[in-house]
Amino acid sequence: MAAATPVGVILVAGVGSRLRPLTNDRPKALVDIGGETILNRAVRLLLEAGVSELVLATGYQEDAVRAAMRGCPIPVHYCRNEAFERTQNSVSLWLCREAIAGRPFFKLDGDLLFRPEALRRLDQAPPGLAVAIDFRAGLGAEEMKVIACNGRVLHLGKHLDPAASSGESIGLERVNGVAVLHLFHALEEAICSGETSLYYEDVYARLPAKGVDLWAVNVSDLGWYEVDTLEDLNAAQAQIAAWG
């Protein structure tokens, strides 16, 4: 039986400048944490979840990514963002459209450490775009904030008022059904209009107006790390062994 979500999309185009010198010759997805790179851990968990094909949005140090993926037991497609230094991740995701070919997919950021249960919860969400959310207080300007109610995402974006927000999108989603077509159409509209500085979440926020359901999937109890800085790296190193 085919997996409910057959494709895994990983965004690994960025420079990761705040992790230098570790990222001088590699993207931060290839930084080692607990004896395993962030990318290898993500691929391993996606394989365990039944993903049968990978799509990697590349840019910075693409050759290092390709070398790291040699020997992967499932097909891997590389979609390069030539403008990775001057565009945002919405462009990188849009460039994956042909490789995804309208199929359901998980999308995750290349600097994300997450637990396998997060993928299972996303797959159990109703059809549409399911967003993994850490429902917590104390959000600031940098977090990708979410306002949710009754299991649905109403608004999301960095611009939201932290005090009015329900939590933070961790950078992991599942997209299926008609949401796949509507998402890439919305991304294309944004890019063709010159909005290349948008985060993909900014485009997600436009989908309810097109009839796409955005579901809030609670992963607050699972633990996760977005590895942007050396401080993030040190915190993750201290916890990752316990995760397995």
C-alpha positions as CSV (number, residue, x, y, z in Angstrom):
1,M,0.0,0.0,0.0
2,A,1.3,3.4,-0.9
3,A,2.2,5.8,1.9
4,A,-0.4,8.5,2.7
5,T,2.3,11.1,2.1
6,P,4.8,9.8,-0.4
7,V,7.1,12.8,-0.8
8,G,9.3,14.6,1.6
9,V,10.4,18.1,0.7
10,I,13.4,19.6,2.6
11,L,14.5,23.2,2.2
12,V,18.3,23.4,2.4
13,A,19.1,26.4,0.2
14,G,20.1,28.9,2.9
15,V,23.6,30.0,4.0
16,G,23.2,29.6,7.8
17,S,25.5,32.5,8.5
18,R,24.8,32.6,12.2
19,L,26.4,29.1,12.6
20,R,29.7,30.1,11.1
21,P,32.4,28.8,11.0
22,L,30.6,25.5,11.0
23,T,28.7,26.5,7.8
24,N,31.7,27.9,5.9
25,D,31.8,24.8,3.7
26,R,28.3,23.3,4.2
27,P,24.7,24.4,4.8
28,K,23.5,24.1,8.3
29,A,21.5,21.0,7.5
30,L,24.8,19.2,7.4
31,V,25.9,20.3,10.8
32,D,26.4,17.3,13.1
33,I,24.3,17.0,16.3
34,G,24.7,13.9,18.4
35,G,26.7,12.0,15.8
36,E,24.2,12.6,13.0
37,T,23.6,15.6,10.7
38,I,20.3,17.4,10.8
39,L,19.7,16.3,7.2
40,N,20.4,12.7,7.9
41,R,18.1,12.6,10.9
42,A,15.3,14.2,8.9
43,V,15.8,11.7,6.0
44,R,15.8,8.8,8.4
45,L,12.6,9.9,10.0
46,L,10.9,10.5,6.7
47,L,11.9,7.0,5.5
48,E,10.4,5.5,8.7
49,A,7.2,7.4,8.0
50,G,6.9,5.7,4.6
51,V,8.1,8.5,2.3
52,S,9.3,7.0,-0.9
53,E,10.8,10.0,-2.7
54,L,12.7,13.1,-1.6
55,V,12.9,16.6,-3.0
56,L,15.6,18.9,-1.8
57,A,15.5,22.7,-2.5
58,T,19.2,23.5,-2.7
59,G,21.3,26.6,-3.1
60,Y,24.3,27.3,-0.9
61,Q,27.0,24.5,-1.1
62,E,24.7,22.2,-3.1
63,D,27.7,19.9,-3.9
64,A,28.0,19.1,-0.2
65,V,24.3,18.2,0.0
66,R,24.6,15.9,-3.0
67,A,27.6,14.2,-1.6
68,A,25.8,13.7,1.8
69,M,22.8,12.1,0.0
70,R,24.8,9.5,-2.0
71,G,23.6,6.1,-1.2
72,C,20.1,7.2,-0.2
73,P,17.8,4.2,-0.8
74,I,15.0,6.2,-2.4
75,P,15.0,8.7,-5.4
76,V,16.2,12.2,-4.6
77,H,15.5,15.2,-6.7
78,Y,17.5,18.5,-6.4
79,C,15.7,21.8,-7.2
80,R,18.3,24.6,-7.1
81,N,17.4,28.2,-6.2
82,E,20.0,30.1,-8.1
83,A,18.9,33.3,-6.3
84,F,19.1,31.8,-2.8
85,E,21.1,34.8,-1.5
86,R,18.5,37.3,-2.4
87,T,15.1,35.5,-2.2
88,Q,13.2,33.9,0.6
89,N,12.1,30.3,1.1
90,S,8.8,30.7,-0.7
91,V,10.9,30.8,-3.9
92,S,12.8,27.6,-3.0
93,L,9.5,25.8,-2.3
94,W,8.0,27.0,-5.6
95,L,11.0,25.6,-7.5
96,C,10.1,22.1,-6.2
97,R,6.7,22.1,-8.0
98,E,7.6,19.9,-10.9
99,A,9.4,17.3,-8.8
100,I,6.4,17.2,-6.4
101,A,4.1,16.8,-9.4
102,G,0.9,17.4,-7.5
103,R,1.4,14.6,-5.0
104,P,0.9,14.9,-1.2
105,F,4.1,15.9,0.6
106,F,5.7,16.8,3.9
107,K,7.6,20.1,3.9
108,L,10.3,20.7,6.5
109,D,13.0,23.3,7.0
110,G,16.5,22.0,6.7
111,D,17.5,23.3,10.2
112,L,14.7,21.5,12.0
113,L,15.1,18.8,14.6
114,F,11.8,17.1,15.3
115,R,10.3,13.9,16.8
116,P,8.8,11.2,14.5
117,E,5.4,11.5,16.2
118,A,5.1,14.9,14.6
119,L,4.9,13.3,11.1
120,R,2.3,10.8,12.3
121,R,0.1,13.6,13.8
122,L,0.3,15.6,10.6
123,D,-0.7,12.6,8.5
124,Q,-3.8,12.0,10.7
125,A,-5.0,15.6,10.1
126,P,-8.0,16.2,7.7
127,P,-7.3,16.9,4.0
128,G,-5.6,20.3,3.3
129,L,-2.6,21.9,4.7
130,A,-1.7,20.7,8.2
131,V,0.8,22.9,10.2
132,A,2.8,21.6,13.2
133,I,2.4,24.1,16.0
134,D,4.0,24.6,19.4
135,F,1.3,26.3,21.4
136,R,3.2,28.4,23.9
137,A,3.4,31.9,25.3
138,G,6.4,34.2,25.4
139,L,6.7,34.7,21.6
140,G,8.8,37.4,20.2
141,A,9.3,39.2,16.9
142,E,11.4,36.5,15.2
143,E,9.0,33.6,15.7
144,M,6.7,32.5,12.9
145,K,3.5,33.1,14.9
146,V,0.1,31.5,14.5
147,I,-3.4,32.3,15.6
148,A,-5.6,29.2,15.7
149,C,-9.1,28.4,16.9
150,N,-11.0,25.1,17.0
151,G,-8.2,23.2,15.3
152,R,-7.9,25.6,12.4
153,V,-5.2,28.1,11.5
154,L,-6.7,31.5,11.1
155,H,-3.6,33.6,10.6
156,L,0.1,33.1,10.5
157,G,3.2,35.3,10.0
158,K,6.1,37.0,11.8
159,H,4.1,40.2,11.8
160,L,1.4,39.0,14.1
161,D,1.1,40.4,17.6
162,P,2.8,38.0,20.0
163,A,0.3,38.7,22.7
164,A,-2.6,37.7,20.4
165,S,-0.9,34.6,19.0
166,S,-1.6,31.0,19.9
167,G,1.8,29.7,19.3
168,E,4.6,29.1,16.8
169,S,4.8,27.2,13.5
170,I,7.8,25.0,13.8
171,G,8.6,24.6,10.1
172,L,6.9,21.2,9.4
173,E,3.7,20.7,7.4
174,R,1.8,18.2,5.4
175,V,0.1,19.3,2.2
176,N,-2.4,17.0,0.3
177,G,-5.5,17.0,-1.9
178,V,-6.4,20.2,-3.6
179,A,-4.2,22.2,-1.3
180,V,-1.1,21.1,-3.3
181,L,-2.5,22.7,-6.5
182,H,-3.7,25.9,-4.7
183,L,-0.4,26.3,-2.8
184,F,1.7,26.3,-5.9
185,H,-0.7,28.5,-7.8
186,A,-0.5,31.0,-4.9
187,L,3.3,30.8,-4.8
188,E,3.5,31.4,-8.5
189,E,1.2,34.4,-8.2
190,A,3.3,35.9,-5.5
191,I,6.6,35.3,-7.3
192,C,5.4,36.6,-10.7
193,S,4.2,39.7,-8.9
194,G,7.7,40.3,-7.5
195,E,7.0,39.2,-4.0
196,T,10.2,37.1,-3.7
197,S,10.9,38.1,-0.1
198,L,7.9,36.3,1.3
199,Y,8.2,33.4,3.6
200,Y,6.2,30.3,2.5
201,E,4.0,30.9,5.6
202,D,3.0,34.3,4.2
203,V,1.6,32.4,1.2
204,Y,0.0,29.8,3.4
205,A,-1.9,32.6,5.0
206,R,-3.6,33.4,1.6
207,L,-4.9,29.9,1.1
208,P,-8.1,30.0,3.2
209,A,-9.4,32.7,0.9
210,K,-9.0,30.2,-1.9
211,G,-11.0,27.5,-0.1
212,V,-8.1,25.6,1.4
213,D,-8.4,24.3,5.0
214,L,-5.4,25.1,7.2
215,W,-5.3,22.7,10.2
216,A,-3.4,23.3,13.5
217,V,-1.6,20.2,14.7
218,N,-0.4,20.4,18.3
219,V,3.2,19.2,18.8
220,S,3.8,21.2,22.0
221,D,4.6,18.0,24.0
222,L,7.1,16.6,21.6
223,G,10.0,18.9,21.7
224,W,11.8,20.3,18.7
225,Y,14.7,22.6,17.8
226,E,15.2,25.2,15.0
227,V,19.0,25.4,14.8
228,D,19.9,29.0,13.9
229,T,22.7,29.9,16.2
230,L,25.5,28.2,18.2
231,E,23.4,28.6,21.3
232,D,20.6,26.6,19.6
233,L,23.2,24.0,18.6
234,N,24.5,23.6,22.1
235,A,20.9,23.2,23.5
236,A,20.1,20.6,20.9
237,Q,23.3,18.7,21.6
238,A,22.2,18.4,25.2
239,Q,18.8,16.8,24.4
240,I,19.1,14.9,21.1
241,A,20.6,11.7,22.7
242,A,17.5,11.3,24.8
243,W,15.3,11.5,21.7
244,G,16.9,8.6,19.8
